[in-house]
Amino acid sequence: MTAVCVFCASGPVAPEHLALARDLGTDLAARGWTLVSGGGRVGMMGEVARAARAGGAHTVGVIPTGLVDREVADTESDELVVVDGMRERKAAMDARCDAVVALPGGLGTLEELFEAWTARYLGMHAKPVVLCDPGGHYDGLLRWVEDLTGTGFVSARSLDAVVRTTTPCAALDAVAAALPAPT
């Protein structure tokens, strides 16, 4: 069964971002896939997990001990994995997923996205890395990264290691297209 790790905001966010997270969770469940998330039950992180569960998806939340109270752990997860810190969190999430989808978010989401994107570009994994960004949240960032290709700090080829989409359905279609056919 395909497991998708979703990176997104855990903090307070606009209603349209919460709706985006719900739509992704619903679409993921409709495909019979597993959700791997950061283990919080607030913000977009909580919305995507609740929607996935409501649609019948198996959910795995991975949260550091220090964030259990701060992010209010998603105790409704089918599996709630509590780890020591953020590095262990990312490693556990990575070990449990076949693909990564990033929704709008802040510093934590950016850090997770860049690590997955860099590792894919370097050939450390072949998992699809997909941005689902209907409102242009990442436009400035992506322009900056594209501009870095002119300096030699970023390879133009590295831009191909992430797929940009504008809807949850398109994001999950991109994941499906990049994964090996089931045997």
Helices and strands as residue ranges (DSSP letters): E 3-7, H 15-30, E 34-37, H 43-54, E 59-64, G 65-67, E 79-83, H 86-95, E 99-102, H 107-121, E 129-132, H 139-148, G 156-161, E 163-165, H 168-178
